[in-house]
Amino acid sequence: MMNSTTRGAGSLAAKAGIATSVVVLGLITPAQANSANQAPAQAKAAVNLPATVIPNRVMSWNSNGQKLSTPQDIVDHIKRFRPQLVLLQESCRTEVRKAVKFLNEIGFQYEFKLGPGTVNIGCDGWSMNGQAIVYAKGTPIQNYREVRYSDDEGPWETRAYTAFTTRLAGRQVRVFNTHLSDSGHVAERKTQVQELVAAGRRYGSTLLGGDFNAQPWYREMRAIWDAQYSDVDPFCRKDWDRRCNGTQVGRNSGKKFDYILHRGVNSRNCILRTVNEDHRVVISDVTRAQGPRTACSVT
């Protein structure tokens, strides 16, 4: 599947009769300066969150679909679900900044970090379009890194992940936010999955979130399941299951491309919300408790 940033940028460039140069910012090599197993002392302290936030709630969303520069969409769904942590993909830097500004103006206390991306003429001021995280004030964000995959379909869609350590459900959790190569690039996506799994291997508790552009039973996803990850949707796993809920809407309706995968922690629930022409929001509450998980609620 051609993903939405490629479609959006190509369409807008054609209408404008111009080409956009691609710029990639903030990407570093995979080498870590510090021992990845050492939890930062700051993150060990109790997490004090604003009263408006639901602790341990994580939201992942490819926010644009065919729409660009829509900060109000981000505001509306953070207000509705009140997550502690939001993982965004294909988000204009301008819209993330505006969304957090609006949230703070109306009494929701959030901060953000902008991750890697590419220039997109559909974003206000031709800003970068890519990954970002939004998090409730008081949420520890430690050992933050941005890493480019060794292989991708570039230059229009340079692929990378962001990673950081935070505290969820009383545990130190390493969180990865990513957007993998589109469905026409299986070999590249397989390499990316393997590198993502390898990066999380040293951590006891890990979340992988984002748009993987692959259904759970695709062969390039096997490394995820071999590493003992589980999706927040209990029916989305290595083998096909008709009960696995799709996260794609529109012309690709029914496909499952969007994930919050966990290992070392568990998921209390799963909420899917249809919000644009391409991707549903995925939301879950992280817990340490083990046991059966319920099917996703789809709204």
N, C-alpha and C positions, 0 to 999 in steps of 0.2 A: 504494500500500500504506500503510495506517496503521502508523506505526512503533511500536516496542515501548514507548517511554516513554509515548506517548499511550494505548496500550492499558492499560499497567500502572497509570498514574495514574488513568485513568477507572474501571477496575475496582475499585481500592482505595478510591477516593472513594465509589463507589456502595455498597460494602460498609460503609463507615464512616458513610455518610449525611451526609458533609460535603464542602465544596468547599475547594480549596486556592488560596490567593492565589499569583500568580506573581511571582517576584522575579528580576531579572536583575542580575548583579553583574559588575564588572570589564570593561565594554565601553567602548572609547574610539573616537574618530573616526579615520578612515583616515590623517590627516595624520601624517607622521613628523617627529620632531624632528631626526634625524640623517640624513646621506646614506646611503641604503640600499645603495649600492655599496661602502661602506667596511667591510671586515672588521675586527671588533674585534681589538685587539692580543692580548688574552688568548687568543682562539680560534686564533691562528696558532701558538701553542706546541704542543709535542708533547702528545698526549692520553695520560695515564697512567690505565689502567683497572684495576679489581680483577681478580685472576686468574680469578674465577668468571664473568666476562663474555666473550662472543664479540664482539670488536670489529667495528664497522660493521653489526651485525645490528639491523634495525628490525622492530618488531612493531606492527600496528594491530589494534584490536579494539573493536567495539561490545559491551561486556562484559556487559550485563544481559540482553538478550532479555526473557523474561517473569520473570526472577529479579532481585531487587534486594537490595542489601546483602550481597554475597557476596565478601568480601575474600579468602577462601581460594582461590577460582577464579583471581583475579589472581596470587596467590602461586604457585599450582601451575604456571601456565603460564610465568611468568617463571623459576621454578626449572627447568622442563623445557627451555626454549629459550634462556635466558640472554642476552636481547637487551641491546644497549647503550642502545637508545631504544625506548620504548613510547608509542604514541599511543592514547589511550582516548577512547571516546565513550559517552554514556549511562551514566556511572559515578557512583555516589553519592560525594560528597566524603568521607563517613565511611568508605566501603570503601577508597578510595584511601589515606587516611591509615593505616588499620589494616593494609592490605596492605604498605605500605612499612615500617611499624613491625615487622611479623612478619618480613619479609625481612631487615632489619638484625639482628634478634634471632638469626637462624639463620646469620648470616655472609655474607649477600648485601648488598653496599653500594649502596643506591639512594637517590635523592632524588626529589622530585616538585614539580610546580606544578599548581595547580588553575585551570582555565579557566572560561569562562562556562557558565551553566546555568540551570535553573529549579527551584523548590522541588518536591519530590516526596514525598508522604506515605509512600511505600513505602521510603524511605531512613531509616535510623536517625536519630531526632531531627528528622524532616522536613528533612533536609539538602538542599542543592542536588544536582541530578542533571545532569551535562553532560560537558564535555570535561576532560581532564587529560593531563599527560605524566609519565611515570616514566622516570628516566634513571640510568645507572650513575654512581657518584661519580667525578668527574674529567672528565665530559663537559661541555664548555663550552656554556652556554646563554646566548646574547648577543642583545641587541636584541629582547627578548621583547615581543610585543604581542598584544592581543585586539581584534578588529574585528568589529562587528556588520554583517551584510549590510543593504543598503538596503531589501530587500523580503523578507518571509517570511510564514508563515501565523499568526504570533503570536495571542494572547499565550502559549498553552500551549507553543509550540515556537519560542521566539525563537532565531534562527539566527546563528551567528558562526563565525569561524575564529581560531585562535591561530597565531602565526608567531614563529619564532626562528631564529637562525643558530647552527650547530654545525659540528663538523669530522668528516667521514666519509670514509673511503678517502683520506685525505690532502688533502681539498679542503674549502673553505668551502662549506657547503650551507645554503640557506634552506629550512626545513621548515615546512609548513603542516599543521595538524590541523583537520578540519572535520566537520560533520554537516549535510548539506543537507536541505531541505524534503522531506516525504514524497511518495510517488508521485502523490498527488492534486493536487499543486501544481506543475505543469510550468512555468508562466510564472515563478513565483518561483524555482524551481530553475535555470532558464536564466539569470536575472539573477545568481544567486549564483555559478554556474560562471564567468560572464564576469568578475565582480569578483575571484574567486579567481585566475583566469588573469592578469588585469591586475596584481594584486599581486605575482605571481611573475615578471613579464616582465623586470624590471630585473636579475634575478640570473642569473649564469652557470650555477650548479648548483642544482637545486631538487627537492624532494620534496613531493608532495601526498598526504596520507593521510587515510583516514577512511571514513565511511559516506555515500555519495553518493545513496543511494536511487534510483539510475538504472542501467540496464544500459549497456554501452559504446556500443551502436549507437543509443541514444535520441538524438533530435535535439538535446536540450539539452546533450549531452556533446560536440558537435562542436568547441566552442572548445578543449577539452582536446587533441584530436588535431591541430587546426590549429596549436596552439602547440608541436607536436612533442614532446609527452609520450608515454611508453611505460609500460604497466603491467607489474608484475613477472610477471604471467601473459602469456607471449608471444602467446597466442591471443586475448586480450581487447583489442580495438581497435575502430576506427570501424565496420567492416563485420562483420556477424554471422559467427561461426565456431562450429560445434558443439563444437569442442575447448576453447572458453573455459569454465573451471571456475566453477560457481556458488559463491557464498559464503553463500547463504541456505539454511537448513534448515527443517524443519517444513512448515507449510502453503504457504510460498513457496519450497519446495525447488527448487534449480537456478538461481535468479536471481543475477546478479552485481551486488552493490551495494557491496562493500567493496574498497578500492583502496590500493595504494601505487604512485603514479605518479612517474616520474623523468625529469629532463631535465638533461643536462650530466654526469650520472653514469650508471652502469648497474646492473643487478641480476644477481648471480651465480646466484641460485636463487629458488625460490618454494615455500613450505610453507603448506598450508592445513590447519587443525586444527579439527574439529568439537567444540565445547565447551559450547554451550548450545542452547536451543530456537529460536534465531533466527539467530545470526551465527557464522561460522567466524572463527578467528584467521587473520590474514594475516601472514606473516613472510618477510623477504628479507634477504640480505646485500648491502650496497652495495659496488660496486667501480668502479674507474676503467677497467678493461679493457673493450674493445669486442668484439663477436663474438656468435655465436649463443647464445641462452638456452634452457635446458631447460624442459620442461613442468613444471607444478606437481606436487609430491607431495601427495597428499590422505590424511590420516590420521584 
